[in-house]
């Protein structure tokens, strides 16, 4: 069985340790040299950047998020061991991990590291499809002839280089399609390297829960539960026609994924279609102050990401999910594109007010779409709101101050709700 040392990149027949450096960090698989579709996912990305930039945090539990009344954006693995999870209310996270260091996100710093990782990937293959700042698919078909090494060696070299040059670790999933590569990258985190081969696909999937499928949220899971579908083995008992009749377009996709089939191609340089942020509450809520605080923080994150990427959106979207899992979605087109948190928030808040008192809610989200270059954004002003230009100038000044003195230099009061 072929094997690879993830530390020194020695290729050798399978064994418990590398024959060159004696490292136990090896990956071995019958199809190791043949598979070409990969998913790379950074480990606790935001927290890892913060620990890299401040070595005093190395062994401490770090939470990225808002103030005491905010929510967790992400947490390092030390904090996750204590039970801290993304989207958890900050007060709950601090109950579980009272000694945590809480930091507000620094999106520009994260975007800079993301760009450096992207450049490393593109040295291996032009077929790189980012999913977010910290994860991407790679198609390494044909790269062995170019680089003189199989894809598995190139991928192990990638994460080794990320650690050495950027101080960031990542986990690799290697398989024969996108679905399985993404599943594999979650199997051995952090600093993992997992392989799912063609020969083992069906037996690997059979006992596993269908929630492994990306996009299966609580509502879809509940619908599957009602149909008696909890595992891939349950899915295999259904034929395609019955699944499609019951679940529509999702049914046909479920039929394919149950068999480990995914024909989607990795699309390089696909234009970003939207920027959004959402959170699922631990407890359903109708509290107007709490919802308003969450909405502002989401719009601020969307704006930060848009500014970091030099983009703006012509459409603002609001997403709400009720306690019964029914979904409410509202969107409105703007006269000109925006990347300003204040305008995104005020527009989303107007959409929220139109919904009325339809809570309690279990999920809230906001975003922008119909993206354009930011050079054409926020130019025309708002004749019905003469204070808009002043608020825009204040937000730009706030951005400059935060860039110089840190994200906590200025915090809006509504962000503390």
C-alpha positions as CSV (number, residue, x, y, z in Angstrom):
1,X,0.0,0.0,0.0
2,X,1.5,3.4,-0.9
3,X,2.2,5.8,1.9
4,X,3.3,9.4,2.4
5,X,5.1,11.1,5.2
6,X,3.2,14.4,5.8
7,X,6.3,15.9,7.5
8,X,9.2,15.2,5.1
9,X,7.1,14.1,2.0
10,X,8.9,10.8,1.7
11,X,7.0,8.3,-0.4
12,X,7.3,4.7,0.8
13,X,5.4,1.4,1.2
14,X,2.9,1.5,4.1
15,X,4.4,1.4,7.6
16,X,3.7,2.9,11.1
17,X,6.5,5.5,10.8
18,X,8.3,7.3,8.1
19,X,11.6,5.5,7.2
20,X,13.4,8.8,6.7
21,X,12.4,11.1,9.6
22,X,10.6,8.5,11.8
23,X,7.4,10.7,11.9
24,X,4.2,8.9,12.7
25,X,2.3,11.5,10.7
26,X,1.7,9.4,7.6
27,X,-1.2,8.8,5.2
28,X,-1.6,5.4,3.5
29,X,-4.2,4.3,1.0
30,X,-4.4,1.9,-1.9
31,X,-5.6,4.8,-4.2
32,X,-3.3,7.5,-2.7
33,X,-1.4,8.2,-6.0
34,X,-4.5,8.0,-8.2
35,X,-7.0,10.5,-6.6
36,X,-7.0,14.1,-7.8
37,X,-9.9,16.0,-6.3
38,X,-9.2,17.8,-3.0
39,X,-10.7,20.1,-0.4
40,X,-8.5,22.2,1.8
41,X,-10.0,23.6,5.0
42,X,-8.0,25.8,7.4
43,X,-8.2,24.9,11.0
44,X,-10.1,27.4,13.2
45,X,-8.9,30.0,10.7
46,X,-9.7,33.3,12.4
47,X,-8.5,32.1,15.7
48,X,-5.3,30.7,14.1
49,X,-4.5,34.1,12.6
50,X,-4.9,35.8,15.9
51,X,-2.7,33.2,17.7
52,X,-0.1,33.6,15.0
53,X,-0.1,37.4,15.4
54,X,0.0,37.2,19.1
55,X,2.1,34.2,20.3
56,X,1.0,34.9,23.9
57,X,-2.4,33.4,22.9
58,X,-0.8,30.1,21.7
59,X,-2.1,27.9,24.5
60,X,-5.1,29.9,25.5
61,X,-8.7,29.4,24.5
62,X,-9.5,32.1,21.9
63,X,-13.0,33.1,20.8
64,X,-13.7,35.4,17.9
65,X,-16.9,37.3,18.2
66,X,-18.8,40.2,19.7
67,X,-19.1,41.5,23.2
68,X,-20.6,39.7,26.2
69,X,-24.1,39.9,24.5
70,X,-22.8,39.0,21.1
71,X,-22.3,35.6,19.5
72,X,-19.3,33.4,18.6
73,X,-18.0,33.7,15.1
74,X,-15.4,30.9,15.6
75,X,-13.3,29.4,18.4
76,X,-9.9,27.7,18.6
77,X,-9.7,24.0,19.4
78,X,-8.8,24.7,23.0
79,X,-12.2,26.5,23.4
80,X,-14.0,23.9,21.3
81,X,-12.9,21.2,23.7
82,X,-14.8,23.1,26.4
83,X,-17.9,23.0,24.3
84,X,-17.8,26.4,22.6
85,X,-19.3,26.4,19.1
86,X,-19.9,28.9,16.3
87,X,-23.1,31.0,16.6
88,X,-23.3,30.3,20.4
89,X,-24.3,33.3,22.5
90,X,-21.2,34.8,24.0
91,X,-22.5,34.6,27.5
92,X,-23.0,30.9,27.1
93,X,-19.5,30.5,25.6
94,X,-18.0,32.3,28.6
95,X,-20.0,30.1,31.0
96,X,-18.3,27.1,29.4
97,X,-14.9,28.7,29.0
98,X,-14.6,31.7,31.5
99,X,-10.9,32.1,30.9
100,X,-11.3,32.6,27.1
101,X,-9.7,35.5,25.4
102,X,-12.5,37.2,23.3
103,X,-11.4,39.1,20.2
104,X,-13.4,41.0,17.6
105,X,-12.9,39.8,14.0
106,X,-10.2,41.5,11.8
107,X,-11.5,40.7,8.4
108,X,-8.8,42.5,6.5
109,X,-6.1,40.5,8.3
110,X,-7.9,37.3,7.5
111,X,-8.4,38.3,3.8
112,X,-4.7,39.0,3.5
113,X,-3.8,35.5,4.7
114,X,-6.5,34.0,2.5
115,X,-4.9,35.7,-0.6
116,X,-1.5,34.2,0.3
117,X,-3.0,30.7,0.6
118,X,-4.8,31.1,-2.7
119,X,-1.6,32.1,-4.4
120,X,0.1,28.9,-3.0
121,X,-2.8,26.8,-4.3
122,X,-2.6,28.3,-7.8
123,X,1.1,27.4,-8.0
124,X,-0.1,23.8,-7.9
125,X,-3.1,24.0,-10.2
126,X,-5.2,26.7,-11.9
127,X,-8.3,24.8,-11.0
128,X,-9.0,26.3,-7.6
129,X,-12.5,27.0,-6.4
130,X,-12.7,29.0,-3.2
131,X,-15.8,28.5,-1.0
132,X,-14.8,31.1,1.6
133,X,-11.7,32.8,3.0
134,X,-10.5,29.6,4.6
135,X,-11.5,26.7,2.3
136,X,-11.3,25.7,-1.4
137,X,-11.6,22.8,-3.8
138,X,-8.6,21.9,-6.0
139,X,-8.6,19.8,-9.1
140,X,-5.1,18.4,-9.6
141,X,-5.8,16.2,-12.6
142,X,-2.8,16.2,-14.9
143,X,-0.5,18.0,-12.4
144,X,1.7,15.0,-11.9
145,X,3.3,15.5,-15.3
146,X,3.8,19.2,-14.6
147,X,5.3,18.9,-11.1
148,X,6.7,15.4,-11.2
149,X,4.8,14.4,-8.0
150,X,1.4,12.9,-7.4
151,X,-1.4,15.2,-6.1
152,X,-1.2,13.7,-2.6
153,X,2.4,14.8,-2.3
154,X,1.6,18.3,-3.6
155,X,-1.3,18.7,-1.1
156,X,0.9,17.6,1.8
157,X,3.5,20.1,0.7
158,X,0.9,22.8,0.5
159,X,-0.2,22.5,4.1
160,X,3.4,22.2,5.2
161,X,4.2,25.4,3.4
162,X,1.2,27.1,4.9
163,X,2.4,26.3,8.3
164,X,6.0,27.3,7.6
165,X,5.4,30.5,5.8
166,X,2.1,31.7,7.2
167,X,1.8,30.0,10.6
168,X,-1.6,28.6,9.6
169,X,-2.6,24.9,9.6
170,X,-5.1,23.2,7.3
171,X,-6.8,19.8,6.8
172,X,-6.9,18.0,3.4
173,X,-9.6,15.8,2.0
174,X,-8.7,13.8,-1.1
175,X,-11.1,11.8,-3.2
176,X,-12.6,11.3,-6.6
177,X,-15.3,14.1,-6.5
178,X,-16.1,17.3,-4.6
179,X,-18.7,15.9,-2.3
180,X,-16.4,13.2,-0.9
181,X,-13.4,15.5,-0.8
182,X,-15.3,17.9,1.4
183,X,-16.5,15.1,3.7
184,X,-13.0,13.7,4.0
185,X,-11.5,17.1,5.0
186,X,-13.6,17.0,8.2
187,X,-12.7,13.5,9.2
188,X,-9.4,14.2,10.9
189,X,-9.3,17.8,11.9
190,X,-7.2,19.6,12.9
191,X,-4.1,19.1,10.7
192,X,-5.8,16.1,9.1
193,X,-5.3,14.3,5.8
194,X,-8.0,11.9,5.0
195,X,-8.7,9.8,1.8
196,X,-11.9,8.3,0.4
197,X,-11.2,6.0,-2.5
198,X,-13.5,4.9,-5.3
199,X,-13.5,1.2,-4.1
200,X,-14.6,2.0,-0.6
201,X,-17.1,4.8,-1.3
202,X,-20.4,3.0,-0.8
203,X,-19.3,1.1,2.3
204,X,-17.8,4.3,3.8
205,X,-21.1,6.2,3.4
206,X,-23.6,3.5,4.4
207,X,-23.6,3.9,8.2
208,X,-23.0,7.7,8.2
209,X,-25.7,10.3,8.9
210,X,-27.2,12.2,5.9
211,X,-26.4,15.5,7.6
212,X,-22.9,15.0,6.2
213,X,-24.4,16.4,3.0
214,X,-23.6,20.1,2.7
215,X,-26.8,22.0,2.7
216,X,-28.8,19.6,4.8
217,X,-30.0,22.0,7.5
218,X,-32.5,21.4,10.4
219,X,-35.6,21.7,8.2
220,X,-34.3,19.3,5.6
221,X,-33.1,16.9,8.3
222,X,-36.6,17.0,9.8
223,X,-38.2,16.2,6.5
224,X,-35.8,13.3,6.0
225,X,-36.5,12.1,9.5
226,X,-40.2,12.0,8.7
227,X,-39.4,9.8,5.7
228,X,-37.3,7.5,7.9
229,X,-34.0,8.6,6.3
230,X,-31.3,9.2,8.8
231,X,-28.3,7.5,7.2
232,X,-27.0,6.9,3.7
233,X,-28.0,3.3,4.1
234,X,-31.6,4.5,4.5
235,X,-31.3,6.6,1.3
236,X,-30.1,3.6,-0.7
237,X,-33.4,1.9,-0.1
238,X,-35.2,4.6,-2.1
239,X,-35.3,4.7,-5.9
240,X,-34.7,8.0,-7.7
241,X,-38.3,8.5,-8.8
242,X,-39.7,8.2,-5.3
243,X,-37.1,10.5,-3.8
244,X,-37.8,13.1,-6.5
245,X,-41.5,12.8,-6.0
246,X,-41.1,13.4,-2.3
247,X,-38.3,16.0,-2.2
248,X,-38.3,17.6,-5.6
249,X,-34.9,18.6,-7.1
250,X,-33.2,17.7,-3.8
251,X,-34.4,14.1,-4.2
252,X,-32.5,13.5,-7.4
253,X,-29.3,14.9,-5.8
254,X,-29.8,12.7,-2.7
255,X,-30.1,9.7,-5.0
256,X,-26.7,10.5,-6.6
257,X,-24.9,11.4,-3.3
258,X,-26.1,8.2,-1.6
259,X,-24.0,6.4,-4.1
260,X,-21.1,8.7,-3.7
261,X,-21.7,10.3,-7.2
262,X,-21.1,14.0,-7.7
263,X,-20.6,15.3,-11.3
264,X,-19.9,18.9,-10.4
265,X,-16.7,20.3,-11.8
266,X,-14.3,22.5,-9.9
267,X,-14.8,25.9,-11.4
268,X,-11.8,28.2,-11.1
269,X,-12.2,32.0,-10.9
270,X,-16.0,31.7,-10.6
271,X,-17.3,35.2,-9.8
272,X,-18.6,35.6,-6.3
273,X,-22.4,35.9,-6.5
274,X,-23.2,37.1,-3.0
275,X,-21.8,37.9,0.5
276,X,-23.9,36.9,3.5
277,X,-23.8,36.1,7.1
278,X,-26.3,34.2,9.2
279,X,-26.7,32.7,12.7
280,X,-28.9,30.0,14.3
281,X,-29.9,30.8,17.8
282,X,-29.6,28.2,20.6
283,X,-33.0,29.3,21.7
284,X,-35.8,30.7,19.5
285,X,-36.3,34.5,20.2
286,X,-38.6,37.4,19.5
287,X,-36.6,39.8,21.5
288,X,-36.5,43.0,19.3
289,X,-33.3,44.3,20.9
290,X,-31.5,41.0,20.6
291,X,-32.6,40.5,17.0
292,X,-31.6,44.1,16.1
293,X,-28.1,43.6,17.6
294,X,-27.6,40.4,15.7
295,X,-28.8,42.1,12.5
296,X,-26.3,45.0,12.9
297,X,-23.4,42.6,13.5
298,X,-24.2,40.5,10.5
299,X,-24.5,43.6,8.2
300,X,-21.2,44.8,9.6
301,X,-19.5,41.5,8.8
302,X,-21.0,41.5,5.3
303,X,-19.7,45.1,4.8
304,X,-16.2,44.1,6.2
305,X,-16.0,41.2,3.7
306,X,-17.2,43.4,0.8
307,X,-14.6,46.1,1.6
308,X,-11.9,43.5,2.0
309,X,-12.7,42.2,-1.5
310,X,-13.4,45.5,-3.1
311,X,-17.0,44.6,-3.9
312,X,-20.4,46.1,-3.4
313,X,-23.9,44.8,-3.9
314,X,-27.0,46.1,-5.6
315,X,-29.4,43.8,-3.8
316,X,-29.9,43.5,0.0
317,X,-31.4,40.2,1.3
318,X,-32.9,39.3,4.7
319,X,-33.4,35.7,5.8
320,X,-35.5,34.5,8.7
321,X,-36.4,31.1,9.9
322,X,-39.3,30.6,12.3
323,X,-39.5,28.2,15.2
324,X,-41.5,25.8,13.0
325,X,-38.6,25.9,10.4
326,X,-40.7,27.9,7.8
327,X,-38.4,30.3,5.9
328,X,-39.0,33.9,5.2
329,X,-36.8,35.6,2.6
330,X,-37.0,39.3,1.6
331,X,-34.9,41.2,-0.9
332,X,-34.8,44.7,-2.4
333,X,-32.8,46.3,-5.2
334,X,-30.9,49.5,-4.4
335,X,-30.6,52.5,-6.7
336,X,-26.8,52.0,-6.7
337,X,-24.6,49.4,-5.2
338,X,-23.3,49.6,-1.6
339,X,-20.6,48.2,0.7
340,X,-21.5,50.3,3.7
341,X,-22.6,48.6,6.8
342,X,-25.0,51.5,7.7
343,X,-26.8,51.3,4.4
344,X,-27.0,47.5,4.4
345,X,-28.3,47.5,8.0
346,X,-30.9,50.2,7.4
347,X,-32.2,48.4,4.3
348,X,-32.2,45.0,6.0
349,X,-33.9,46.5,9.0
350,X,-36.6,48.0,6.7
351,X,-37.2,44.5,5.3
352,X,-37.4,43.1,8.8
353,X,-40.0,45.7,9.8
354,X,-42.1,44.7,6.8
355,X,-42.2,41.1,8.0
356,X,-43.9,42.3,11.2
357,X,-44.2,40.2,14.4
358,X,-43.9,36.8,12.9
359,X,-41.5,35.3,15.4
360,X,-40.1,33.7,17.4
361,X,-37.1,33.0,15.1
362,X,-34.5,30.4,15.2
363,X,-32.3,31.9,12.4
364,X,-31.5,35.3,11.1
365,X,-29.3,36.2,8.1
366,X,-28.5,39.2,5.9
367,X,-26.5,39.7,2.8
368,X,-25.8,41.5,-0.5
369,X,-25.9,40.1,-4.1
370,X,-25.6,41.3,-7.7
371,X,-22.0,42.2,-6.8
372,X,-20.0,44.9,-8.7
373,X,-16.6,46.6,-8.3
374,X,-16.7,48.9,-5.3
375,X,-15.4,51.8,-7.4
376,X,-18.9,52.4,-8.7
377,X,-20.6,52.1,-5.3
378,X,-22.2,54.6,-2.9
379,X,-21.9,57.6,-5.2
380,X,-25.4,59.0,-5.7
381,X,-26.4,59.5,-2.1
382,X,-29.9,59.5,-0.8
383,X,-32.1,62.5,-1.4
384,X,-34.6,61.2,1.1
385,X,-32.0,60.8,3.8
386,X,-29.7,63.9,3.9
387,X,-27.7,62.4,6.8
388,X,-26.6,59.3,4.8
389,X,-23.5,61.0,3.3
390,X,-22.4,62.1,6.8
391,X,-22.9,58.5,8.2
392,X,-20.9,57.2,5.2
393,X,-18.0,59.5,6.0
394,X,-18.1,58.5,9.7
395,X,-18.0,54.8,8.7
396,X,-15.0,55.3,6.5
397,X,-13.3,57.2,9.3
398,X,-14.2,54.4,11.7
399,X,-12.7,51.8,9.3
400,X,-9.4,53.8,9.1
401,X,-9.2,54.1,12.9
402,X,-9.9,50.4,13.4
403,X,-7.3,49.5,10.7
404,X,-4.7,51.5,12.6
405,X,-5.6,50.9,16.3
406,X,-7.5,47.6,16.2
407,X,-11.1,46.4,15.8
408,X,-12.1,47.5,19.3
409,X,-11.0,51.1,18.9
410,X,-14.6,52.1,18.0
411,X,-17.7,50.0,18.7
412,X,-21.3,51.1,18.0
413,X,-23.7,50.8,20.8
414,X,-26.1,48.6,18.9
415,X,-23.3,46.1,18.5
416,X,-23.5,45.4,22.2
417,X,-27.2,44.4,22.2
